[in-house]
Amino acid sequence: MTARSILLATLCWLLALAASAHAKSEISLTGTFSSLRFNTEGRDLLGVELKIVPTRKGYQGALQIAEGGPSEMMVVDVAVRRHNTIRFDIPASYPFYGGGTFEGTLDSTGITGRFTFRAVTGDLERLVRGRSYWDTPRRAR
């Protein structure tokens, strides 16, 4: 092998390695992210669940918020920003939560962020990537 062949082979190997590392570092935006949980003490449902899917016009999410019981499903347009930051606005047409916003950061295990409703920013929420609360078998209550 000539020095030129060795150099070319080394460059190809380095490019393949860099492409592989880049692909592994990208975090998938799609999936189910949830903090929904049943509170046995109060016998009510609490938390947030967001299912993000790709659409022709970008990413959209099916959002459900529970403060004692589950809200109706809300469809939101999910904007992806730099550094794995996402944001969405809840359309004003949805009762109670309409006009609210969410901004958070996506990592490989979930989303961490805050809702803002009527200029009041809420506590930090952690939505874990995984199965939907509704996919889990439950006994009748």
Phi, psi and omega in degrees: 000142179272166178298324180294319178295318179295317179297316179296316179297319179296317179297317178298317179297317180295320178295318178296319179295316179296318179296320179295316180295320179296317181297322180288333184277344179287137182256132180287131178279332185282151177140185179252133182231125189215146168233011180299137178205149177268124179269106184292329180295310180270352183054047178219167182259134182228151173118193185222144172225138181224125175249116182257131179226153174280146176225178178297333183256016180120208180262141174230157180230148170260116187249136174223131179243135180236123174230069184111322177206163183286137174284174171292160176289137179239131178265126182233148173272122184263119178265134178257128181242187180296157174056040177059031177268137176237159178209145170211153176250138176272121182306141182298342182290346179274128181299147175068305184268348181304138183092351178283163177228160174224138173223132182201179181242134180264135170229185186293340183251356179163199181233135175239127181188190184225143170270149171234125177233126178050049177066012176249120180272131183276183178292161177294130179250142174240113178256116185274136177289133179162208180284155176291147172306323184285347176276349183275126178298137179229151173284154177300141181254000000 
